[in-house]
């Protein structure tokens, strides 16, 4: 399912819709996107967010998400990821200045943009695999 240019997920969506496993939210402007998604799509396995502004992942633990794809977030709070046992892959593209320290010790596959700054990259541990995305010019 794909939602585009959504100003407020609470007003647009009814739900819950437990049958939806893959959701893309494009153009959402609210910080509480995870809270709104978790309340309506409790069985998500893949969540793609292309948003402007901050994203608070505090409620991510409420979802059985295996793949999280974040694009265009100015600030990404990854603290909610630590309690999410099902998460296997994270894509972070166009999300500048990301603190990866909450992911330390997790077995994860990370896809990181070469254009962004990451804090705590060296603290991830042996269970994390980092894949770099984007073109590098010499």
C-alpha positions, 0 to 999 in steps of 0.5 A: 500500500502506498500513501502520498502527500499525507498531512495527517495519517490519523484523519485519512486512515480508518483501520486497523488493516492487519492484512497490509504487510508492505507500506510506503508513506511518501511526503508525510510531514508529522513527527508521529508517523510511526505511532500513526502507522503502528495503530493502523497497520499492526502486521507490517513487515516492510515500512518505507518512509520518504518524509520531510522533517524529523522521524521518531522511531520510538513506537517501532517496537510495536510493529513486526517490521523486518525492513525499514527504509527511511529517505529524506529525514533530517533527524532520525531517532533510532532509539526505538529500534533497540526493542525491535527484535524482528528488524533485519535491514535498515536503509538510510538515504538522504538522512544527514547526521544519524546517530547509529549508537542505539544499534550497537550489538544488533545483528543488522544489515545497514544500507547507508548513503555516502553523502550522510554523516554517521555517529557510532559507526565504529560501535556497531559490532560484528553482527552489523553489515554495512553496505554503502549506497550512492556514487563516489566521485574521485 
